[in-house]
Every structure is written in structure tokens, then in C-alpha cells.
Amino acid sequence: MIEPFVSKTSPKLVFGAGSLCELPACVREVGASAVFLVSDTGIVRAGHMDRAREYLEAAGIAVVPYDHSHENPTEADAAACCAIAREKQFDAIVALGGGSSMDTAKACNFLLTNGGAMRDYHGYGKAARPMLPFIAIPTTSGTGSECQSYALVSRDDTHEKMACGDPKARARIAILDPNLTATQPKSVAVQTGLDAVAHALESAVSTRRNPLSALYSEGAFRNLSRAIGNVIAGRATSDDRGHMQLGAALAGLAIENSMLGGAHASANPLTARHNVIHGHAVALMLPHVMRFNAENTGAAAIYAGYSAILRESGITSLPLIEWVVELVAQSALPRVNGGVSDLAALAADATKQWTGQFNPRPLQADDYIALYRRALG
């Protein structure tokens, strides 16, 4: 029996090498003539922001640039971006960058159009007024934020990572140009790529999975699994970058239509308490959470199906979880220092994470302590 479900709208996806040139047409499509272009200093140094501005200005579209997005944006970051935006004139927002730039842009959209502070939007559907059209252009292949209606923002006081969602915050259009990911440092490509793999695998077994999210999860996994090995080895081709970019977006759609689980719930406290980069934290926790989940009959059956995909694709003969373990080992992620000393505090934080409630096996504080001990010991 198929359980009832309601799908969420997907952004229009514009995929292809060099598709950044489609940005002016996309801006016109959403009815805008001036844009607030949100990015970060790394994207400026890579030259991507200048290229985006050149395309827009050549088409007669005014550009207000903002390049002060920070990793793991906070409420203060969102407020600072909005303060600049309030002084300018534009009728659409464009995010060019990784997940942090997209979170900053979405957060700015909440505050600019609906007022208040980001904590007012913690949860879903709390923006009463319309929001500006939003176009997302990822320069990494990881978060899938371009296909999600959530802005992830940390509270200034507790450092809790808040998921602030609203259907109006979702991008109208996402431009997926694999050329933009070629300038990533290898460490960024690896950690964001592992995060995308985790998105595909966690959404596949989430208690909120449904037939549509399952299609997105599997499509994401097929694309990501064939390319992530080359990313980790530092020999990714343009074809690999395309599979990673598309896989990350499909994983974002899978999350949007289902949810995540224990790996992300346990990763967020590592980021908040020990400043561990999100993709690094998720990769550390994922194999251990998957072993925990494999005791659930439904999750085990889905993992077996993904193991078959790996075999049939000629990627590996290893079972899925062992393949993930090998990926993480090959990534040579640095050890997290100090994590072992505060397991109880980390676990207490993890139990408060929204994503954990959708894990296929319920997780209590003692379970998280055991997971942290295995991952960090």
C-alpha cells in the first residue's frame, strides 16, 4: 500500500556547462529588472561574480552586489545582509555560491519582506507576506540548498542551527553550471560531495520518505556514486562535475520532499561546539548512523538496494555501508580534537535537532553518546 503524500514544487532547473550565461533570461522570466547578487569573497576571487555581473549588465539588468556571506551564517549575518539590502533598489535576489551564500540570501529575503529576526521563522511557513523572486546558482556540489525552501541559520546566543522554511523562500529557478565548481579547493569539493552523498542516503531511509522522494534519492545516489571517488582522488573530470552538480540538486529535492536523519542531527552539534565544517562532521557520523539504522528492516532493505546499484554500476563490490566507510577513509579528514570530552553535551544537543526525529530508528541521548564515541574515539 502506498501511503498518502503531497509533493513540493521544484524550482525550474537550468543545467549544463556554461549555463551561467542564461542568468539574464532567468531574471527576466521571474519579472525582475534589478537584482541583489549575494555571494562571498571566495567567489569574487574566482571571478564568478564578475562574470555574472557582466552577463546581467550587458542585458540591461542592474546589479547590487553583496559579497560578505560567511560560512555557517548566523542571525547577525542575516541582519547585516538585510541592512545593506534595505538601502538599495532591486526586485529579485540571486545567490551565487555555496550553501552559506544561499542561506544568507534566503534569510535576507525573509527579513527584508517580512521583518523581525530569523528566530521568528524557525520552523516552516511562518512568513505571512510575499517574498521576492529568488534565483540560486550553486558553485559547490553539496548542500542542495538551490532546491530547498529552508534557510539554515545559527542563533546568535545558543549557536543552535535553525531550519527556517517557507514555500515562498524556495528558488524559482536554479542554474546548475558544472563549470562553476571547477575552481573549488579540493577540500571543499570532497567535504561538500560527502555531504551530498549523505543527503541521498539519509533521505532514502527517512521516515518521511515517499515514492517521489525515493526517486530523487536514488537518482542523486546514481549520479553522486559514479563521481565521488574521482573527486576524492583529485581527478574529477568535467563529466564528474556534472554528475556531482546534478546529484546534489536531486538530493536537495529528495530532502525537500522527505527529510534527513541522525547523521545530520549528530553533525550539527559538532559544527556548533567544535567548529567542524558541516560536510566533515556529517561524513564522520554517517557510517556509524547507517550501521545503527541497518537494524531497522526497512532501512536495511533500502541499503541492500543501493548496494546492488553500486555492484551493477561497476563502482564496487563492497556493501553500501562499507563503501561509505572506504570513501570517508580515503578522504583523510582531520581528527576532531576535544570531541570525546563532551559527549553528553553533544548528545543533548543532538536530541534537540529537528532532523533526528525522522531517523528510521529512534535516537535517544545514550544512542548519540555511543555514536559519538565510535566516530570520535
C-alpha positions in Angstrom: 0.0 0.0 0.0 1.3 3.5 -1.0 1.0 5.9 1.9 -0.6 9.3 1.0 1.8 12.2 0.4 1.9 15.7 -1.0 4.8 16.7 -3.2 6.6 20.1 -3.0 7.2 22.3 -6.0 10.6 22.0 -7.7 12.5 25.0 -9.0 13.0 25.2 -12.7 16.4 23.6 -13.3 18.7 25.0 -15.9 21.6 22.5 -16.2 24.7 22.5 -18.4 28.3 23.6 -18.7 28.3 27.3 -19.3 24.7 27.8 -18.3 25.5 30.8 -16.2 25.0 32.8 -19.4 21.3 32.0 -19.0 21.1 34.2 -15.9 19.7 37.3 -17.6 16.9 35.3 -19.3 16.1 33.8 -15.9 15.9 37.2 -14.3 13.5 38.4 -17.0 11.5 35.2 -16.6 10.8 36.0 -12.9 9.7 39.5 -13.9 12.7 41.4 -12.5 14.9 44.2 -13.8 17.4 44.7 -11.0 18.9 42.1 -8.7 20.6 41.8 -5.3 23.5 39.5 -6.0 24.6 37.7 -2.8 28.0 35.9 -2.8 31.2 35.7 -0.8 34.8 36.8 -1.2 36.0 33.4 -2.5 33.5 33.5 -5.3 34.7 37.1 -6.1 38.4 35.9 -6.2 37.4 33.0 -8.5 35.9 35.5 -11.0 32.4 34.1 -11.0 30.8 37.2 -9.5 32.3 39.5 -12.2 31.1 37.1 -14.9 27.6 37.1 -13.5 27.6 40.9 -13.3 28.8 41.2 -16.9 26.1 38.9 -18.2 23.4 40.9 -16.3 24.6 44.4 -17.1 25.1 43.6 -20.7 21.4 42.7 -20.8 20.5 46.0 -19.1 19.8 44.4 -15.7 21.0 46.5 -12.7 23.1 44.6 -10.1 23.5 45.4 -6.4 26.5 43.2 -5.3 26.9 41.8 -1.8 30.0 39.6 -1.1 30.1 39.3 2.7 28.4 35.9 3.2 30.1 33.8 5.8 30.3 30.1 6.4 27.5 28.8 8.7 25.6 32.2 8.7 24.2 33.5 11.9 21.3 35.7 12.8 23.7 38.6 12.8 25.0 37.7 9.3 21.4 37.7 8.1 20.6 41.0 9.7 23.8 42.6 8.3 22.9 41.5 4.8 19.4 42.8 5.1 20.6 46.1 6.4 22.5 46.7 3.2 19.6 45.4 1.1 17.2 47.9 2.6 19.3 50.7 1.3 19.1 49.5 -2.3 16.6 49.1 -5.1 16.0 45.7 -6.7 13.2 43.3 -7.4 14.8 39.9 -7.2 17.6 38.2 -5.2 20.2 36.0 -6.8 22.6 33.8 -4.7 25.9 32.7 -6.3 28.0 30.4 -4.2 27.8 27.5 -1.8 25.1 26.7 0.8 26.2 29.6 3.0 25.6 32.2 0.3 22.2 30.7 -0.5 21.2 30.5 3.2 22.3 34.2 3.6 20.3 35.2 0.6 17.2 33.3 1.7 17.5 34.7 5.2 17.8 38.2 3.8 14.6 37.6 1.8 12.7 36.6 5.0 13.8 39.7 6.9 13.5 42.2 4.0 10.0 41.2 3.1 8.6 40.1 6.5 10.7 41.8 9.1 11.6 40.6 12.6 14.6 38.3 13.3 15.5 34.9 11.9 14.4 33.1 15.1 10.8 34.2 14.3 10.9 31.9 11.2 12.3 28.8 12.9 10.1 26.1 11.6 8.0 26.2 8.5 5.5 28.5 6.9 5.8 31.5 9.2 6.4 34.2 6.6 3.0 36.0 6.3 3.9 38.3 3.4 5.1 37.6 -0.1 8.8 37.3 -0.7 11.0 38.5 -3.6 11.7 36.1 -6.5 14.9 34.1 -5.8 17.3 32.5 -8.2 20.0 30.1 -6.9 23.3 29.4 -8.6 25.4 26.8 -6.7 29.2 26.9 -7.1 29.6 23.7 -5.0 28.0 20.3 -5.3 26.9 19.6 -1.8 24.1 21.3 0.1 21.3 21.1 -2.5 20.1 24.4 -1.0 19.2 25.5 -4.5 16.3 23.1 -4.4 15.1 23.6 -0.8 12.8 26.1 0.8 14.9 26.3 4.0 17.5 28.8 5.2 19.9 27.3 7.8 20.9 30.0 10.2 22.5 29.7 13.6 21.1 31.5 16.7 23.5 34.2 17.9 23.1 33.2 21.6 23.0 29.4 21.7 24.6 28.7 18.2 21.7 26.3 17.6 21.3 25.7 13.8 17.8 26.7 12.9 15.9 25.5 9.8 13.8 28.4 8.7 11.5 27.3 5.9 8.7 28.6 3.8 7.5 27.7 0.4 7.9 31.3 -0.7 11.6 31.1 0.1 12.3 28.4 -2.5 14.2 29.4 -5.6 12.0 30.0 -8.7 15.0 28.9 -10.9 18.2 27.1 -10.1 21.1 27.4 -12.6 23.4 24.3 -12.4 26.6 25.1 -14.2 29.3 22.5 -13.5 32.0 24.9 -14.8 31.4 26.9 -11.6 32.5 24.1 -9.4 35.9 23.7 -11.1 37.5 26.4 -9.0 36.7 24.8 -5.7 39.6 23.8 -3.5 39.8 20.0 -3.3 39.0 20.0 0.4 35.7 21.9 -0.3 34.8 19.6 -3.2 35.4 16.5 -1.1 33.5 17.7 2.0 30.5 19.1 0.1 30.5 16.0 -2.1 30.3 13.7 1.0 27.5 15.9 2.4 25.6 15.4 -0.9 26.1 11.6 -0.6 24.8 11.8 3.0 21.7 13.7 1.7 20.9 11.0 -0.8 21.4 8.2 1.8 19.6 9.8 4.7 16.6 11.0 2.7 16.3 7.4 1.2 15.5 5.9 4.7 13.8 8.9 6.4 10.5 8.1 8.0 9.0 10.8 5.8 10.2 9.2 2.5 7.6 8.7 -0.2 7.6 7.4 -3.8 8.7 10.8 -5.2 11.4 11.5 -2.7 12.7 7.9 -3.2 13.1 8.6 -7.0 15.0 11.8 -6.2 17.2 10.0 -3.6 18.1 7.1 -6.0 18.7 9.5 -8.9 21.0 11.5 -6.7 22.9 8.4 -5.5 23.4 7.1 -9.0 24.9 10.4 -10.1 27.0 11.0 -7.0 28.3 7.5 -6.6 29.8 7.4 -10.0 31.8 10.6 -9.5 32.6 11.0 -5.8 35.6 8.6 -6.0 37.3 10.7 -8.6 36.5 13.9 -6.6 38.2 12.4 -3.6 41.2 11.2 -5.7 41.6 14.7 -7.2 41.0 13.6 -10.7 37.4 14.8 -11.3 36.6 15.4 -15.0 34.0 17.9 -16.4 31.7 14.9 -16.7 32.2 14.1 -13.0 31.5 17.7 -12.0 28.2 17.5 -14.0 27.2 14.3 -12.2 28.1 15.9 -8.8 26.2 19.1 -9.6 23.1 17.2 -10.7 23.3 14.7 -7.9 23.5 17.4 -5.3 20.4 19.1 -6.7 18.4 15.9 -6.8 19.4 15.2 -3.3 18.2 18.6 -2.3 14.8 17.7 -3.9 14.8 14.5 -2.0 15.3 16.4 1.3 12.6 18.9 0.3 10.1 16.0 -0.3 11.2 13.9 2.7 13.8 14.8 5.4 17.2 13.8 6.8 18.2 11.8 9.9 20.6 11.0 12.6 23.9 11.8 10.7 22.8 15.4 10.3 21.3 15.6 13.8 24.7 14.5 15.3 26.8 16.6 12.9 25.2 19.9 13.8 26.5 20.0 17.4 30.0 19.2 16.2 29.8 22.3 14.0 28.3 24.5 16.8 30.6 23.3 19.6 33.8 22.5 17.8 33.6 24.5 14.6 33.8 21.3 12.5 32.9 22.1 8.9 29.5 20.7 8.2 30.4 18.2 5.4 33.3 16.9 7.6 31.0 16.4 10.6 28.4 14.6 8.5 31.0 12.3 6.9 32.4 11.4 10.3 28.9 10.4 11.7 27.3 8.9 8.6 28.8 5.3 8.6 28.0 4.9 12.3 24.5 6.1 11.9 24.0 3.8 9.0 25.2 0.8 11.0 22.7 1.8 13.7 19.9 2.2 11.1 20.7 -1.2 9.4 19.0 -2.9 12.4 15.7 -1.5 11.0 14.2 -3.9 8.5 13.1 -1.2 6.1 16.3 0.7 6.1 18.3 -2.5 5.7 16.3 -3.3 2.6 16.9 0.1 1.1 20.6 -0.1 1.8 20.7 -3.5 0.1 19.1 -2.0 -3.0 21.8 0.7 -3.0 24.5 -1.9 -2.6 23.1 -3.5 -5.8 23.3 -0.2 -7.6 27.0 0.0 -6.7 27.6 -3.5 -8.0 25.6 -3.2 -11.2 27.3 0.1 -12.0 30.7 -1.4 -11.6 31.7 1.0 -8.8 32.4 -1.5 -6.1 31.5 -5.0 -4.9 31.5 -3.7 -1.3 28.2 -3.5 0.6 26.9 0.1 0.8 28.0 0.9 4.4 31.5 -0.5 3.8 31.7 1.6 0.6 30.8 4.7 2.7 33.4 3.8 5.3 36.0 3.5 2.5 35.0 6.9 1.0 35.5 8.6 4.3 38.8 6.9 4.9 40.1 7.9 1.5 39.1 11.5 2.2 41.6 11.6 5.0 39.5 14.0 7.1 41.3 15.6 10.0 40.7 14.3 13.5 38.3 16.2 15.7 40.2 17.2 18.8 38.3 17.6 22.1 35.1 15.9 20.9 35.5 13.0 23.2 35.4 15.1 26.4 31.9 16.5 26.0 29.9 13.5 24.6 27.0 14.1 26.9 26.7 17.8 25.9 27.0 16.9 22.2 24.3 14.2 22.7 22.0 16.6 24.5 22.3 19.0 21.6 21.7 16.2 19.0 18.4 15.1 20.6 17.1 18.7 20.0 17.9 18.6 16.3 14.8 18.6 14.1 16.2 16.1 11.6 16.8 13.4 14.2 13.1 12.8 14.6 12.9 11.4 11.1 15.6 8.8 11.5 14.3 5.2 10.8 15.4 4.1 14.3 14.6 6.4 17.2 17.6 8.0 18.7 17.9 8.8 22.4 20.8 10.6 24.2 22.5 7.3 25.1 22.4 6.3 21.4 24.0 9.6 20.4 26.7 9.1 23.0 27.5 5.7 21.6 27.6 7.1 18.1 30.0 9.9 19.1 32.2 7.5 20.9 32.6 5.4 17.8 33.1 8.3 15.5 35.4 10.4 17.7 37.2 7.8 19.8 
